[in-house]
Amino acid sequence: MSKPEIEFQDGPAPSDLVIKDLTVGEGAEAQPGGFVEVHYVGVEFETGEQFDSSWDRGESITFPLRGLIKGWQDGIPGMRVGGRRQLTIPPEQAYGPAGSGHRLSGKTLVFVIDLLATR
């Protein structure tokens, strides 16, 4: 797989988490609270500007799902290894409302996540 391009989305930002499978994987299924190894790209919904990418660092990342933003905790379980999923995450499920102290507070975020492994 190669780094995905995230298409700019027209219209207002969604108020709820939007989960869209771009590729359905064939492997093991990610479980709530489990560990996942992923490659991902994140952009701001409003501008389409990239703010983070494991691809650009040249290495995947392994995390416990419970340590991630709520949009990832809710949006990754059920995904299968080998899959690519796009999550559009409102501020309440990301870094909170504007002024919450994180540079992405108040922003709707779009991630494309490739699930490489789960345990």
Secondary structure as GFF3:
##gff-version 3
##sequence-region A 1 119
A	DSSP	beta_strand	18	23	.	.	.	ID=ss1
A	DSSP	beta_strand	35	44	.	.	.	ID=ss2
A	DSSP	beta_strand	50	53	.	.	.	ID=ss3
A	DSSP	alpha_helix	54	57	.	.	.	ID=ss4
A	DSSP	beta_strand	61	64	.	.	.	ID=ss5
A	DSSP	three_ten_helix	65	67	.	.	.	ID=ss6
A	DSSP	alpha_helix	70	75	.	.	.	ID=ss7
A	DSSP	beta_strand	84	89	.	.	.	ID=ss8
A	DSSP	three_ten_helix	91	93	.	.	.	ID=ss9
A	DSSP	beta_strand	109	118	.	.	.	ID=ss10
###
